Amino acid sequence: MGSAISELPSRTPLSDTAETGLKIVVVGGFGVGKTTLVRSVSEIRPLNTEEVMTQAGVGVDETADVAAKTTTTVAFDFGRISLNERVVLYLFGAPGQERFWFLWDRLFSGTLGAVVLVDTRRMDDSWYAIDRLEHHKTPFVVAVNRFDDDTSAHSLDEIRQALALPGHVPLIDCDARVRSSGKDVLITLVDHLYELALAQEMTQ
């Protein structure tokens, strides 16, 4: 227990130069790696609302391809990462099970952008997240979390086609366990938000 706690990020104070805070939501199917992504990139000890999975979830939560998963998020995860001296992201990881989807619309309130995590073994689980973000007109990027036991090796072009993603939506590979990889995903999202804001200014 002590060693596990020591591995958690220390409580890093927010820089005095931080002037822009962006709320970002991480969404996707059950067991896709949302909690892992928030935990790996957060510079503060993340808030997790994980609970041990019990027999009550049998037949309710779809656990195919994630049989080793023993805990699940029941509200949301929260973390923080400073991309540079001025820009800070506040990360909210949404629960993936269908029975918790009612929380998503509230989490989307005030959100400037989102990350949709995709597991190619369960790509159909991504549809609801994409649909809700499009409904809320929330800009997003799609990150394919490559698992060790994923032998399908679908290319990004194949995944884009399967998800019917428009060409302007960024699609990248990632490993949610690796901080640098997770940070690349967030930087991609911030760059996407900047490009969209710039395009909107030019049309006004």
ABEGO torsion letter per residue (X at the ends): XAAAAAABBBBBBBBAABABBBBBBBBEBBGAGAAAAAAAABABBBBBBBBBBBAAABGABBABGAAABABBBABBBBBBBBABAABBBBBBBBBABAAAAAAAAAAABGBABBBBBBBAABAAAAAAAAAAAAAAGBBBBBBBBBBAABAAGBBAAAAAAAAGBBAABBBBBBBAABAAAAAAAAAAAAAAAAAAAAAAAAAX
